[in-house]
């Protein structure tokens, strides 16, 4: 029988927090100061409010769903 520890959640750390912690240790500054340096640069890589990217994802999902529906119809007709 499995013990409780085997199913305990693994440790998780957000990537931005890792960058903040590393910068704070590197420069021997507080996390708040490090966040002020790291977050603006980190935000540039986030595709937040990127309409072209969102539309590309939507179109890819529509295509995937159409292919799945076509396969299901083909399988059903056999």
Beta strands, then each sheet from edge to edge (+ up, - down):
end
